[in-house]
Amino acid sequence: MANQDITFVPDPDADSISSDVAGFGGLLVSTQIPTRADGSLELGGIVEQSECTLQALKVALERAGSSMDRVLHLTIYLTDMADRAAFNEVYQRFFAKPWPVRAAVGVASLAVEGMRVEVTAMAAKG
């Protein structure tokens, strides 16, 4: 893209067709899936997937000059809303009061079979 007022931090995966973080005027946007540090997908239980997803978000935000305590809004996509309580337990290890504004959305499926959670976050830079 040729928008000079918008910055994109590429996903470390060379095959990815999505940026890791996009930024505009101090606002960053990131979408993360349950990716392990080595780039492989975690397709185990909801706790493991939630931990990998939020850790991937933490890493992406830090690479872009932000942090988890700068997250303003989080949208959580779950393939089974019964997983919400388990996600919330993991969420509370990554975030603290004042809590980000958030929404949990139930979806029929995600991009990869077996993937149970995905998050999109908006964060302030700096």
N, C-alpha and C positions, 0 to 999 in steps of 0.2 A: 504494500500500500504506500501511496505517496503523501500521506497526511503527516506533515512535519510536526504538528502539535500533538500527535499521538505516538506513543512509544510501544514497542512490542518486545517482550523478552521471549526468545524462542524456546520451545520445549527441548530439553536435552536429547530426546529421541529423534534422530535424524529422519526417521520415517514418518513422524507426526505431521498431521496437516492442521495443527492448532498451536497457537502460541501458548506458553505457560502462563504469562501475565500480559495484560494490555494496560496502558496507563494514559491518563489524560488529566492535566491540570491538578496533579496531586492525588487523583483517584485511580486505584488499581483494581482490575477485575481478573479473576482467575477461576478456572474450572479444573477440578482434580478428580481423579478416579483412584481406586485402590492399587497404586503402584508402589512396589518395594523400592528400596534404595538402588538396587541393581537394574531397575527398569522393568522387571517382570511384574505381571499382574498377580495380586493376592486374590484368589477365588475361594478361600475358605469361609469360615463363619462370619457373621456380621461384626463381631468384635474385632477380628483380625482385619477385615476389610475397612472398618471404620478407622482403626488405628493407622493403617497404611494411607488412607485417603487424607486424613487430617495431618499426618506427618508430611505427606507430599505437598499439601497446601502450605504448611509452615515453611518448608524448604523453598518453595516457589516465591512466597512473599518476601522471605529474607534475601533471596537472590535479587529481588526487585527493589530492595531498600525499605521494606516494611516489616511487619511482624504480626503475630496472631492477636496481640493486644490492640492493634490498629484496625481490626476487622469491624466494619460497620454493619454489614448485612451478609447473611449466609442463607442460601437456599439448599436444602437437603433433599435429594431425590432417593426414595427407597422403593424397591420392588415389592416389599411387604411391610405395611405399616405396623405390623406386629413387632418389627425390628426396631421401632422408634425408641423404646425404653433402653435397649442395649446400646444403640447409637448415643443416646443422651448420657449414659454412664461414661463412655469414651470422650464425648464432647466436653464434659466437665473437667477432664484432665488436661485439655488443650486451651480452654477458655475460662475466664473468671469474671466476676461482677466488675463493672457493669456489663451484662451479657450483650453480645451483638443482637441486632434485630434479626429475626430468622423466620423461616417458613419451612415446613416439612411437607413434601409433596409425594403422594403415592403414584407410581408409574407402573405400567404393565411390564416393561423391560428396559434394559439399558444396552449400550453398544455391544457388549460382549456377553455371551451366554454365561450365566453364573455370577455375573457382577450384580451386587445387591445395593450398592450405594455410590452416589456421585454428589459432589458439592460444587456450587458456584458461590464465590465470595467477592464482595466489594470491600476494599480496604483503603485507608488513607496512607499515602506515602510518608516516609520519614519516621 
